[in-house]
Amino acid sequence: MKNTDKPADWGGDRTRAAVLRWAAALPADRYLVAAIPAGANGPTHRRLLGPGEFDRALGWLRWLNTCGHHIVGRPWDPRHVLIDDLSQAAVEVVTARHRPAAIVESSPGNFQVWLTLAEGSVLPAAAGAAARLLAARYGGDRGAASASQPGRLPGLTNRKPRHCLPTGLYPFALLRQAAGPQVDPVGAEILAKALQCPASAAHAPRSPDSAASSEKPRRRLIRRAPAEEHAAAMARIVVVLPPGMALDRSRADHAAARRLLARGMSVAEAIGVMLAGERARSMPTAAAEAYAQRTVEAAKASLGRLPAPWC
């Protein structure tokens, strides 16, 4: 997994080298970069950067990271898809079958794999279906499988409290591989298969030969206070909104409820999270309770309508 290649412009700045190598491995006209407050309090900062603008933005990103923000990003091009939350064993299975453009160790022992599915353009719907299929196949985070899902920028720290070291410092997200730009030879096959069954890929049972079957059970959902859960869910949604698009609170609540249910939260807990949201808090108590229950039931029904067979 260790990648010791150094770029020609290393210059001793590991963060700069990691970010530039990551961007070079995932070529695009623009990149969405966002700084999300680790405590889910405060605004999320978002910028679209051209390939030559990372140097100018790096000081800003470092400062926000030091102030407690998660720094995430993605190429603004859906042909690049992310498989999130993989163990090292799962990464080895992926690399045996695919040709990743980049691999980031987002926290110790936890990996994000980027695949480039095509040389030319890919429709977002097709990329989203492919991301869901890949997440289901290799045991990735299905709630983070979409055409617009960002990953951690390498060379900056992961500010999740559970990763805080005894020294009070936080671990860096490490660029473990940057073999791109290269198209995954299996990309066309993945896109074709995903389009045959785009819905089932998100909630199908894992493939019997998935690396996850030989690993320890996946972590249980970490519970937080309902208000914190809702704020974190909104932050994830805001970061992938296309520039200029306003946030629809009802649709955002529905998307957040789907994600929480898919990750294992109970209906009652999800209703509690919806009640802590801005839209529910603006309503009278009875109306808020009805809204929260209706939102979670609709989210559960939308998950249940998806066909089950492995495709």
N, C-alpha and C positions, 0 to 999 in steps of 0.2 A: 504493500500500500504506500510505502514511503516514496516520495518523489523528490529527488535531489537536484533536478535540472534547475539552473539559474538563468534568468534572462540576461541578455547582453547589457541592459541598463540597470543591473541590480543595484549598484550605488549604495549598498548598505541599508536601504530603506525597505524592510521586509513587507510592510503593509502596502506601500505603493506597488512593489513588484507583484504581490499576490493579487491586488485588485486589477492591475493592468493585464496580467496573464489570464485571469478569469474572464475579463472582457474580450481579450483576443481569442480565447477558446470558444466564445459564444458570440460570433460577429452579428451586429445589428446596426441599424441606422441610429437608434436611440436606445437608452437604457433607463428604466424606471428605478430610482433609488429612493428609499424611504427610511426615515428615522422614527421608530415607534417607542414611546416612553415605556420603560420597563415596568413601572408601577401602574400602567394603564391610566395615568393621570396626565392631563396636558395634551397639546395638539400633536398630531402626527405630521411630520415634515416630509414633503414629497417633491422630487425634482425629476425632470426628464433630461438626461445628459447625452450629448453626442459622444462618439468614441474618443475624441480629443479633449473632452472637458473634465475627465476624472481628476487630472492633476490639480485643476483649479478648485474642485469641490472637495478634495481630500482633507484639507484642513478643517473645513466645516463638518465633515462626517466624523473626523476624529474627535472634535470638540463635543459634538452631540453624544458620541459613544462614551466619552469620559464623563459626561453629565448624566449618564444613566439610560441612554437610548439603545435599543436594538437597531442595527443597521442591516437592512435587507435590500435586495435588488433583483432585477431580472432583465434580460434582453426584451425590448418591446417588439417581439417577433415570435409568434406562437409556434414556429417550427422547433424551437428549443423548449423541451418539457422537463419538469423536475420530478424526480422520485424522492420523497422526503422521508426522514425518520427510518433509516435502514441500519441494521447491525453490520458489523464487518463481514460476518458470514454471508449475509444477504448481498452485500456489495460484491463479494467474490463470485456469487452466482450470476449477478447481473453482468459483471465484466467478462465472464466466461461465455455469455450469450450475445452480448452487445458490445459496442465500442463507445464508451462514454466520452463526451467532449470535455467534461470537467467533473471532479469529485471534491466535495468540501466536507471536512470533518467539522460539523457545526458545533459539537460539544464532544467531550471525551468519549470515544466509542460509538458515536452517533453520526451518521453520514447522510449527505444529500448528493444525489447523482443527477447530472444534467445529460440528456441525450438530445442530439440534433436529428430530427426525424426525416428531413428532406433538404435537398439543395435549394429548391425554390420555395414559394410561399405555401403555407398550410392554413386552411380555414380554422378559426378559433374553435368551432364546434368539433372539428375532427381532432384537433390537438387536445382539447379537454377530454374527449372520449379516450384517446390514447393514454393520457396521463392517468385516468381512472383505471384503465385496464392494467397498466404497468404497476400501479400501486397495489391493486388486488393481487396481481401475479407474484410480486416479490415481497409482500408484507409491509409496504410503505403506509404512510398516513393517508388514508382515503379522503379524509376531510381536507387535506391540503393538495388534492389532485385536481388541477384545473389548468386552463390555457394561460392564466394570468398569475399563477402562484409565484411569488418571489421566494428566493432562498437567502441565506445569510451571506453577506459579503465577506470573503476571506480576508484575513489580516486585521480584523477588528474583533472586539471581545463579545462574548455571549453573556449578557447581563442578567440572565435568569438567576434568581436567588439561590436555587438549589445547586447551581454550579459554582457558587462563591467558594474560593479556596480559603484555607485557614489563615492565609496572609491577608485576607480581605480583598485580594485581586480576583479577576475573572479570567477564565481561559479564552484564548484566541480561537476563532474559527480558522482552520488551517486548510490551505489548498493542497490536497493530497495528490491531485492529478490535473493536468491541463493539457490534454493531448489534442484538443481541437485547434483550429476548426476542422472538424471531420464529421461526415454524415454517418450515422449508424447504419450498417448494411442491412439490418433487420427493420429499419424505420418504415419502409414502404409496406412491409408485411404487417407491422404493428398498426399502422394507420388503416389498412384495409380491414383487418380483423376488428379494430375498434369501431369502425363504421358499420360493421355487420351487427354489432350488439353494443351500442354505446351506453345503454342504460345498465345492462347487467354487469358491465365491468366494474362499476362503482361498488356493488354490494354482493358480488359473487363470492362463494367460498374460495379460500386460497387454493392455489394449485397444490396437488399432493407433494410435488417435488420442490415446493418453495423452501427457501432456507429457513424460513420462520418455523417450519415443522420440527427442525432439529435444534432450535434455539429455545431458551427459556420463554415462558409466556410474556407477551408484551405488557408494558407498564399500564397500570390502571390509570384512568383519568384522575388527574390531580385536582381535588376540589378547592375552590376558593370561595370567598364571599360572593353572593349573587351579583352585587354591583360590580365587583372586580371581574367576574366572568363575562358580564355583559359588555363592560368597557373594553376588555381584551378582544372579544368577538367583533365589536365595532371597529377596533383598530385594524384587525386583519382584513375586514371588508373594505375599509376606506383606502388602505394602501394599494388595492388592486383596482380601484375605480379608474376608468379612463379619465385623463385630464379634462377638466371642465364639466364633468357629470356630477349632478347634485345627488346626495344620498337620500334614497327613498327609505324612510324609517321602517315602514311596514315590510317591505321586501327584505331589508337588511335583517329585521328580527326573524323573518321566516328562514333566511339563509343561516343565521346564527343558531336557530333551534335545530335545523337539520344537522349542522355540524356537531352540536353537543349530543344529540341523540345517536348519531353515527359513531361517536367516540365512546358511548356507553353510559351517558347520563340518563337517569330515569325521567319519565314524563313529569313527575311532581317537581323534581329539581329543575328541569328546564323551564317549567312554568314560573318557578321562583326567580329564575334569571330574567325571564321576559318582564316580570313585574318590576324588576329593578331598573329596567331600561327607560330612556327618556320619554318615549311615546306613551308607555303605560303610566308613568308617573304624572303625565299631564292630564290624565283622565280621572273622573270620579272612581271611587274604589270598586264599585260593582262593574262599571264598564271596563276598568282595567283588568279585573279578574276574568271577565268574559273574553276580552281581547287576547290575553296571555294564553288562556286555555285553547281558544280557537286557533291561534298561531301555532302552538305546539302540536295540536291534533292534526292540523294541515301539514305540518312538517313531517310528522310520523306517517301520515297517509301517503305523502309523496315518496317516502322511502319504501313503504310497503308495496307501492304499485310497481316497483322495479322488478323485472323477472329474476328468478333466482339461479337458473342453471349456469354453470361455468361455460363461457363461450370461447 
